[in-house]
Amino acid sequence: MNERFVELYKELIDRRIPTSNVLDKLKSLGDFSDDLLERMEEQLAVRNYVALSRMIHAVYLVPDRKFTPILCQLLDDHPYEGYMEAVADALIDIQDERSIPSILRSLDNYLETDADYHFNRKLVVALLKIGTKEAIDGIKLASKSPKELIRERAERALEELNV
Protein backbone atom coordinates (compact mmCIF):
# COMPACT_ATOMS: atom_id res chain seq x y z
CA MET A 1 0.00 0.00 0.00
CA ASN A 2 1.22 3.46 -0.91
CA GLU A 3 2.59 5.11 2.26
CA ARG A 4 1.35 8.54 1.23
CA PHE A 5 -2.11 7.10 0.68
CA VAL A 6 -2.03 5.61 4.19
CA GLU A 7 -1.29 9.06 5.64
CA LEU A 8 -4.02 10.71 3.61
CA TYR A 9 -6.46 7.91 4.37
CA LYS A 10 -6.11 8.68 8.07
CA GLU A 11 -6.96 12.29 7.29
CA LEU A 12 -9.82 11.27 5.02
CA ILE A 13 -11.64 9.35 7.73
CA ASP A 14 -10.92 12.00 10.38
CA ARG A 15 -14.14 14.03 10.63
CA ARG A 16 -12.26 17.00 12.02
CA ILE A 17 -10.50 17.55 8.69
CA PRO A 18 -12.61 18.85 5.79
CA THR A 19 -12.97 16.21 3.08
CA SER A 20 -12.15 18.74 0.35
CA ASN A 21 -8.72 19.41 1.90
CA VAL A 22 -7.83 15.73 1.78
CA LEU A 23 -9.19 15.28 -1.74
CA ASP A 24 -6.92 18.04 -2.98
CA LYS A 25 -3.94 16.16 -1.57
CA LEU A 26 -5.13 12.81 -2.95
CA LYS A 27 -5.18 14.22 -6.49
CA SER A 28 -1.39 14.14 -6.58
CA LEU A 29 -1.19 10.39 -5.95
CA GLY A 30 -2.20 9.16 -9.36
CA ASP A 31 -4.14 5.89 -9.31
CA PHE A 32 -4.83 4.91 -5.71
CA SER A 33 -8.01 3.00 -6.56
CA ASP A 34 -6.82 -0.40 -5.29
CA ASP A 35 -5.79 1.08 -1.95
CA LEU A 36 -9.04 2.99 -1.66
CA LEU A 37 -11.17 -0.03 -2.48
CA GLU A 38 -9.33 -2.14 0.09
CA ARG A 39 -9.92 0.48 2.79
CA MET A 40 -13.57 0.93 1.79
CA GLU A 41 -14.12 -2.79 2.17
CA GLU A 42 -12.51 -2.66 5.62
CA GLN A 43 -14.79 0.20 6.68
CA LEU A 44 -17.84 -1.57 5.31
CA ALA A 45 -16.93 -4.70 7.29
CA VAL A 46 -16.95 -2.69 10.53
CA ARG A 47 -20.00 -0.67 9.43
CA ASN A 48 -18.25 2.67 9.66
CA TYR A 49 -20.66 4.48 7.39
CA VAL A 50 -19.43 7.95 8.23
CA ALA A 51 -15.92 7.03 7.06
CA LEU A 52 -17.38 5.40 3.96
CA SER A 53 -19.32 8.55 3.24
CA ARG A 54 -16.10 10.52 3.15
CA MET A 55 -14.27 7.86 1.16
CA ILE A 56 -16.90 7.74 -1.58
CA HIS A 57 -15.92 11.30 -2.48
CA ALA A 58 -12.41 10.01 -3.24
CA VAL A 59 -13.89 7.59 -5.78
CA TYR A 60 -14.59 10.65 -7.97
CA LEU A 61 -10.83 11.07 -8.35
CA VAL A 62 -10.28 7.51 -9.57
CA PRO A 63 -13.61 6.35 -11.03
CA ASP A 64 -13.30 2.72 -11.96
CA ARG A 65 -15.67 -0.19 -12.50
CA LYS A 66 -13.92 -2.04 -9.66
CA PHE A 67 -15.94 0.14 -7.26
CA THR A 68 -19.30 -0.94 -8.71
CA PRO A 69 -19.90 -3.92 -6.38
CA ILE A 70 -19.27 -2.00 -3.16
CA LEU A 71 -21.21 1.04 -4.35
CA CYS A 72 -24.14 -1.18 -5.31
CA GLN A 73 -24.02 -2.88 -1.94
CA LEU A 74 -24.18 0.51 -0.24
CA LEU A 75 -27.03 1.53 -2.51
CA ASP A 76 -28.97 -1.67 -1.87
CA ASP A 77 -28.44 -1.79 1.89
CA HIS A 78 -28.66 2.01 2.41
CA PRO A 79 -28.08 1.94 6.17
CA TYR A 80 -26.83 5.54 6.15
CA GLU A 81 -28.49 8.29 4.14
CA GLY A 82 -25.41 10.48 4.44
CA TYR A 83 -23.66 8.82 1.52
CA MET A 84 -26.50 7.97 -0.84
CA GLU A 85 -26.18 11.00 -3.08
CA ALA A 86 -22.40 10.54 -3.25
CA VAL A 87 -22.94 6.92 -4.33
CA ALA A 88 -25.24 8.13 -7.11
CA ASP A 89 -22.61 10.66 -8.23
CA ALA A 90 -19.93 7.98 -8.31
CA LEU A 91 -22.17 5.69 -10.37
CA ILE A 92 -22.69 8.53 -12.86
CA ASP A 93 -18.92 8.74 -13.34
CA ILE A 94 -18.33 4.99 -13.50
CA GLN A 95 -21.13 4.21 -16.00
CA ASP A 96 -21.14 0.47 -15.34
CA GLU A 97 -24.12 -1.52 -16.58
CA ARG A 98 -23.70 -3.90 -13.64
CA SER A 99 -25.09 -1.13 -11.42
CA ILE A 100 -28.44 -1.00 -13.23
CA PRO A 101 -30.29 -3.51 -10.99
CA SER A 102 -29.24 -1.63 -7.84
CA ILE A 103 -30.14 1.71 -9.40
CA LEU A 104 -33.57 0.39 -10.39
CA ARG A 105 -34.20 -0.95 -6.88
CA SER A 106 -33.28 2.46 -5.45
CA LEU A 107 -35.28 4.69 -7.77
CA ASP A 108 -38.21 4.74 -5.35
CA ASN A 109 -36.10 5.15 -2.21
CA TYR A 110 -36.83 8.67 -1.05
CA LEU A 111 -34.38 10.17 1.41
CA GLU A 112 -35.84 12.13 4.30
CA THR A 113 -33.14 14.78 3.95
CA ASP A 114 -33.66 15.20 0.20
CA ALA A 115 -36.89 17.11 -0.36
CA ASP A 116 -35.90 17.91 -3.97
CA TYR A 117 -35.10 14.28 -4.84
CA HIS A 118 -31.53 15.04 -5.93
CA PHE A 119 -30.56 11.45 -5.14
CA ASN A 120 -33.31 9.96 -7.30
CA ARG A 121 -32.68 12.38 -10.14
CA LYS A 122 -28.98 11.50 -10.07
CA LEU A 123 -29.91 7.84 -10.38
CA VAL A 124 -31.79 8.76 -13.55
CA VAL A 125 -28.65 10.50 -14.84
CA ALA A 126 -26.59 7.40 -14.02
CA LEU A 127 -28.99 5.36 -16.15
CA LEU A 128 -28.76 7.96 -18.90
CA LYS A 129 -24.95 7.76 -18.89
CA ILE A 130 -25.03 3.96 -19.02
CA GLY A 131 -27.44 4.11 -21.95
CA THR A 132 -28.15 0.40 -22.46
CA LYS A 133 -31.65 -0.89 -23.25
CA GLU A 134 -32.09 -1.96 -19.62
CA ALA A 135 -30.99 1.50 -18.45
CA ILE A 136 -33.41 3.20 -20.86
CA ASP A 137 -36.21 0.95 -19.61
CA GLY A 138 -35.35 2.16 -16.10
CA ILE A 139 -35.59 5.76 -17.24
CA LYS A 140 -38.99 5.02 -18.76
CA LEU A 141 -40.05 3.59 -15.42
CA ALA A 142 -38.82 6.75 -13.66
CA SER A 143 -40.80 8.86 -16.15
CA LYS A 144 -43.93 7.44 -14.52
CA SER A 145 -42.84 8.43 -11.01
CA PRO A 146 -45.44 10.03 -8.77
CA LYS A 147 -42.76 12.58 -7.84
CA GLU A 148 -42.83 15.43 -10.35
CA LEU A 149 -39.11 16.32 -10.14
CA ILE A 150 -38.06 12.72 -10.79
CA ARG A 151 -40.58 12.34 -13.60
CA GLU A 152 -39.41 15.57 -15.27
CA ARG A 153 -35.74 14.53 -15.08
CA ALA A 154 -36.57 11.16 -16.60
CA GLU A 155 -38.57 12.80 -19.39
CA ARG A 156 -35.61 15.08 -20.18
CA ALA A 157 -33.30 12.07 -20.21
CA LEU A 158 -35.57 10.30 -22.69
CA GLU A 159 -35.53 13.43 -24.86
CA GLU A 160 -31.72 13.49 -24.71
CA LEU A 161 -31.74 9.88 -25.89
CA ASN A 162 -34.32 10.65 -28.59
CA VAL A 163 -36.58 7.95 -27.19
DAGITA-V887513 format. One record per residue. N is the residue number from 1. RES is the residue in three letters. PSI is psi in radians with two decimals (* if undefined). OMEGA is omega as a letter, one per 30 degrees, with the letter a starting at -180 (999 if undefined). Layout:
n: <N N>
res: <RES RES>
psi: <PSI PSI>
omega: <OMEGA OMEGA>
This chain:
n: <1 2 3 4 5 6 7 8 9 10 11 12 13 14 15 16 17 18 19 20 21 22 23 24 25 26 27 28 29 30 31 32 33 34 35 36 37 38 39 40 41 42 43 44 45 46 47 48 49 50 51 52 53 54 55 56 57 58 59 60 61 62 63 64 65 66 67 68 69 70 71 72 73 74 75 76 77 78 79 80 81 82 83 84 85 86 87 88 89 90 91 92 93 94 95 96 97 98 99 100 101 102 103 104 105 106 107 108 109 110 111 112 113 114 115 116 117 118 119 120 121 122 123 124 125 126 127 128 129 130 131 132 133 134 135 136 137 138 139 140 141 142 143 144 145 146 147 148 149 150 151 152 153 154 155 156 157 158 159 160 161 162 163>
res: <MET ASN GLU ARG PHE VAL GLU LEU TYR LYS GLU LEU ILE ASP ARG ARG ILE PRO THR SER ASN VAL LEU ASP LYS LEU LYS SER LEU GLY ASP PHE SER ASP ASP LEU LEU GLU ARG MET GLU GLU GLN LEU ALA VAL ARG ASN TYR VAL ALA LEU SER ARG MET ILE HIS ALA VAL TYR LEU VAL PRO ASP ARG LYS PHE THR PRO ILE LEU CYS GLN LEU LEU ASP ASP HIS PRO TYR GLU GLY TYR MET GLU ALA VAL ALA ASP ALA LEU ILE ASP ILE GLN ASP GLU ARG SER ILE PRO SER ILE LEU ARG SER LEU ASP ASN TYR LEU GLU THR ASP ALA ASP TYR HIS PHE ASN ARG LYS LEU VAL VAL ALA LEU LEU LYS ILE GLY THR LYS GLU ALA ILE ASP GLY ILE LYS LEU ALA SER LYS SER PRO LYS GLU LEU ILE ARG GLU ARG ALA GLU ARG ALA LEU GLU GLU LEU ASN VAL>
psi: <2.40 2.15 -0.67 -0.67 -0.73 -0.75 -0.83 -0.54 -0.75 -0.68 -0.68 -0.69 0.00 1.91 -0.26 -0.32 2.22 2.33 -0.73 -0.63 -0.73 -0.70 -0.68 -0.69 -0.65 -0.51 -0.55 -0.12 -0.24 -2.42 1.83 0.37 -0.70 -0.75 -0.75 -0.80 -0.75 -0.78 -0.60 -0.73 -0.67 -0.77 -0.60 -0.71 -0.59 0.12 0.72 1.42 -0.48 -0.78 -0.75 -0.68 -0.76 -0.64 -0.56 -0.57 -0.49 -0.39 -0.56 -0.50 -0.41 0.98 2.24 2.56 -0.32 -0.34 -0.24 -0.87 -0.77 -0.66 -0.69 -0.66 -0.76 -0.68 -0.75 -0.74 -0.56 1.04 -0.16 1.93 -0.37 -0.36 -0.05 -0.76 -0.62 -0.64 -0.79 -0.75 -0.76 -0.69 -0.52 -0.79 -0.64 -0.62 0.92 2.12 -0.34 -0.30 -0.18 -0.85 -0.72 -0.71 -0.79 -0.71 -0.45 -0.16 -0.59 0.18 1.95 2.21 2.35 -0.56 0.13 1.25 -0.43 0.13 0.65 -0.75 -0.91 -0.67 -0.60 -0.57 -0.66 -0.75 -0.68 -0.75 -0.72 -0.80 -0.60 -0.83 0.12 2.99 -0.77 -0.68 -0.75 -0.68 -0.65 -0.67 -0.71 -0.69 -0.77 -0.48 -0.14 0.21 2.52 -0.20 2.04 -0.78 -0.64 -0.81 -0.78 -0.72 -0.69 -0.70 -0.72 -0.68 -0.73 -0.65 -0.74 -0.59 -0.08 0.73 *>
omega: <l a l l l l a l l l a a l a a a l a a l a l l l a a a a a a l a l l a a l a l l l a l a l l l a l l l l l a l l l l l a a a a a l l a a a l l l l l a a a l a a a a a a l l l l a l l a a l a a l l a a l l a l a a a l a a a a a a a l l a a l l l l l l l l a l l l l l l l l l l l l l l l a l l a a l a a l l l l l l l l l a a 999>
